[in-house]
Every structure is written in structure tokens, then in C-alpha cells.
Amino acid sequence: MSRQIEVCLSPVMVPHYQMAGRIVVVIDIFRASSSICYGIDNGAHAIIPVATVDECLSYADKGFLLAAERNGEVVEGFNFGNSPYSYTAEKVKGQTVVLTTTNGTFAIQQAKQADQIVLGSFLNLTSICNWLIAQDKDVLLLCSGWKNKFNLEDTLFAGAVVHQIKKSFSHFCDAAIAAEDLYLQAQSDLRGYLLKSSHSQRLKELNIENDIQFCLKQDCCQAIPGLVGDRLVDIK
Amino acid sequence: MSRQIEVCLSPVMVPHYQMAGRIVVVIDIFRASSSICYGIDNGAHAIIPVATVDECLSYADKGFLLAAERNGEVVEGFNFGNSPYSYTAEKVKGQTVVLTTTNGTFAIQQAKQADQIVLGSFLNLTSICNWLIAQDKDVLLLCSGWKNKFNLEDTLFAGAVVHQIKKSFSHFCDAAIAAEDLYLQAQSDLRGYLLKSSHSQRLKELNIENDIQFCLKQDCCQAIPGLVGDRLVDIK
């Protein structure tokens, strides 16, 4: 057994990591990967991640729900934004949602060579960990970061995954070791730990504290959102 | 007062950071930045960092000492390699050394837009921290990493600097926060902490344990190696 876990701390470092033959877990905790896990878990038929509001608009009038948000406000004419609270069963069950997300979509595009792309969040932490263990492949945890830079919340989640699956793996890169140690330091109070992050200050200005608290809940979802074509569907 | 510290965890992320107007500290703990700090502190007139053995060879017969090492062995025809033990006063005092280093030289090249590039290592930790505080500029700590990926030892040093200078700064990126927390976790036994790193396994194969121990010594040097033209000289 010589399975490997690597953690890539920013999508701009992707060209230096092997994708082929691996499962890549795309992480964008605040809030794309959390909202997508929650929406798929609540019975959304599929979620299509796109990079721009214009790209999202190109799906108008095709029976899709359109989700676009800029600066914390739902863009005019769209059904809803990026808040996980928009992805309840009542709103998304049986629907296909087109979602704009800059950091998350860029990370997904960078990982196209992977055997399988899946999305991870604290909401489906244990579920995705059990699924990863069962796949018998090397794993790359890909943090979307913030504007191509490192961020704490994506790294903490990567560390949580490393901590939960490492017994089934034998090789770990330095970033996996660092992510796990940061997670172990923060795990008793993730919200408190993140209060000191620069990103958290920025999020505070967006007035989405409820979303942040929700995105840090663990194990309320079982879905494994995986990319099939251009769509994320439950591949569990 | 609104001075900022950022930490860039890999040279490939440099395009996403501001360089102009800032001091950039290039970090390559095992072993380029450590050997350079030690050599300059021991009275080397200058050290010229180059990327390749061929580039190093182009300085032959000009009165320089040539340092090149590949796979832990001094390249044939060169005066010495990258071990800090080659940079004693006896060997380098009054001399100009041309040194090949892949990760470190790449990082220096990436930071060319900075107001001033300096080299940091545990050997000159307190000295460079005091110097940074006195400059009254924003600081970017640039980890050379390993083959463009994150490594633990450069990040731990960045964290040590953040820890020592943060009272004079008011803004910190997420990577600075993470680096400091990792350093605080590791500081009581840096060598022990690094034993679990993948890089450490690789270094063990190179049989340079004495060099590693030496590179983790704190505050045995006062030099501030700064880039002036293509040369590193003491700018203290």
C-alpha cells in the first residue's frame, strides 16, 4: 500500500502537481463548495459551476435556476446567490442550478486532467473521507484560496480530511502535514480560529456571518458532488 | 501605522503579490539562504547566486570561488558545494563566491521588482527582524519551497519572522497567520518537527544531517545579505 495525499494550497500551483490517475477534491469553503454539497444533498438534479455572471446568463430561459452574487448581493434578475441557505430542498429539489463562483470554478478548470473531481466541505466531511478511502487512488486536495492566494478556511478543511483519512495512506507532502497541524490547532473552535484571518475580516464586511457558521457545520450532508461532463451530480 | 506582512508560500505565486515598494525576504533554509548568510557574515566580499552549473562555470578563471553541488556531491572542478561548512571565514573571507542554487535563485529572479531583496535564515533571524522593523516598509516573506511546491522549513522560518516583528505591523495575510502558528507549534524542537516532513526524508538520503542541524541554529550571524545588482553583499 503506497497511496499518497497531496495538498495544493492555491490553484496557481496546479501545474506542478500530477492530476492524471488521481481524485482531486476541490475546496472552496466560503461558500461555493459548501453550498454545492448542501444543494446536491437536498436533491438538486445537478449544479453547473461557471466563472462569470455573463456565462451564467447564457443559461437563461432553459429551465435552470440561476445563482449569481457579487459583493454579497444577489445580481438583479437572478434567482438567488451563493448563500447555502438558498440551497434548501424546498428551493432546489429536482432542479438544475447554474452557479457563478470565481475561485471555485477556476480550481475546477485547473483540475480537468484528474480521474475524478469531487467537491468537499465540512458539511460532507466524513462522507467524502469514507468515499476517498474506498476509491483506492491517490488524492489531491485542491484549495481554491482567495484571489489565487492561500486562505485559512480551505486549508483547515484540507487538514481535516488528511486527519480523517491518513491511516489509509502512506505518503504525505509537506503541505498535507502543515494543513493537518493547523486543523488540529483550530478544530475545537474553527470559527474562533478563523476570526483572526484576513479573509474573515473581508467576509464580515459582506455581512454573511450566518453563512459562515453554517459552512463550518460538520457532517450534515452525505452527498458526494462529482463532476460529470460540465455538471456536478451526486456520484455516491 | 498600517504596515503589512505577507507570506508567499511558493515562487510560482509571486505574480499575485505586490513587489514594488516592498522589502522581499527570500528564504531557502536548506541550504542556500543559510549558506549565504553564513558566508557574508564570515566576510565574503559578495556572493553571486546563479541558477545552473553552466552559468556558474561562465565565471571560471575570473578570480571567483565557484560553488556547485548536485545530488549532494560537489561538482567536479568546483571549489565547493552548498554546505554552510564551506562558507567559513577561512574559506570565503575577502572572496567573491558564485553559487548555484535552483530554488533560491528562481525565487530571487521572481522578486526583481522589489525595492530591496534580502536573504533570511535562522542563522541571522533576530538580526534581519530588527533590520526589517527599522526599514518602515511593507514586507513580503518569499519561501523558495521545493520544486515550486510548499515546504515546511521555509514556512517555519517565515513564521519565526512574523512572530518576532508582528508588533510593528498591523496587517497580516492568512499565510502569515498560518506560518506563525506552525512555527509556534514547532519552535521547541524544530529538528524534531521537520523529521516528519517529506523534504526531510529526501534530505536524509543526501546524508547532510550536520548541515541541517547547522541551518537550524539561531542568531549566530548578524549579516543582512542584500541584492545589489547581481550580487549579494552585506547591506547592514
Interface residues (C-beta under 8 A of the other chain):
Chain A: V7 L9 S10 V12 M13 P15 H16 Y17 W146 K147 N148 K149 F150 N151 L152 T155 H171 F172 C173 D174 A175 I177 A178 D181 L182 Q185 K196 S197 S198 H199
Chain B: V7 L9 S10 V12 M13 P15 H16 Y17 W146 K147 N148 K149 F150 N151 L152 T155 H171 F172 C173 D174 A175 I177 A178 D181 L182 Q185 K196 S197 S198 H199
